[in-house]
Amino acid sequence: MNGDPDKLPSLTELGDRLGDAARREIASERRGRRFWRRPMVLLGIAGALAVAGGVSATAVFTGNGDPIPGEPGDSAAQPGVLADSQAPDPAPGALPWALRVYTDNGQECFQLGRLSGGTLGMVMAGQFHAFDDRPAGICGDLQRDGMLVSFQARAQPAPRTIAYGLSSGRAPVTIEIDGRRREVTPGALGAFVVVFEGLLDRGTARATTVVQGRRITLPPA
């Protein structure tokens, strides 16, 4: 950043200035001035924060998953969300991926999403949107099959290929896809998530583990 750093306002001084500006704007609105000026104040705050923090104004509004105010589950964790299933996204500072586990008609089910404050959801246009209380995921008979797994490709907000599922055992799960190999140890309820950068060939995907001495590979070779 160019300029003399000694001449830049401190964060405290900057906050005082922005607070004064906001109070003047509110007073103007109460006196009946045109309300369209208010967004300009917000943009000014974003720009000032960008200068103070060394980030762009775009990053302030399109970060890696800031919650949308008023979205469901902003403050309370959703039932069934397993924080210890989370896997990091390759992008620096991006929200991790995790699972929500539930049952449906006697089957075990799991839903993939991005994790923010104990809540599962998706990131669109740099904002986190929480899933509602009606989960939609993959279901199966875990006791019978020993492992349930899904391979999913996501083009947005960045190309990713994710392997995720449940194991009835606690032995490591080996994921192989498109020449890449990862090993993950299942967490609570046997949940696991592995995230690969890019859109890989899911036709080559395999997940292998051992449950009660039985070797399981899905999908079967």
C-alpha positions, 0 to 999 in steps of 0.5 A: 500500500502506498503512502506514509503509514504514519499519516493513516488514521488509527482504527479507533479514530477511523471507527469514531469517524465512521460512527459520526458519519452514520449518526449524521446520516440517520439524523438526515433521514429523520429530517426527511432527506432522501433515503437513497443516500444510506447505501452510499454510507455503507459503501463508504464504510466498506471502502474505509475498512478495506484501506485500514485492513488491506483488503478490497471492498469486494472482499468485504461483501463477498467473503468466504461465507459470512452468514446472511442476517436472519437466515435460519440457524444463525446462532444455534447449532442444527440437530445432527450436524457433526462438527468433527466430520469437517474437512477443510476447503482448499481455498484459504479462509473458506468455510469447511465442509461437514455432514448432518446425519439423520434417520428416515424410514429406518435408514441412516442418512447424511447431508453434505454442506458448508459449516458455519457456527454449528450450522450446515448450509451453502455458500452463494455469491460469497454469503452463507445460506443455512439449510432449513430444518428439513434435511435432504441427503443420501440414505441407506442401510448402514448396518447391512452395508457397513459403509455408505458413500457418495461422490459429488462434484461442485462447480460453484463457488469453486470446482471441488470433488467431495467424497463423503459418507458413513462407516459402521466401523472406525478403521480408516477409509481410503478414497481413490479418485482420478489418480489421487489418494487420501485416507481419513479416519471416521469421526462421530457416528462414522462420518467422514468427508474428503475434499479435492480441488477441481472436478475429477472423474467420478467414474474412477472413484472408490472408497475402501475400509474394513468393518469387523474384519470385512473389507468393503469397497464402494462402488464394487469393482 
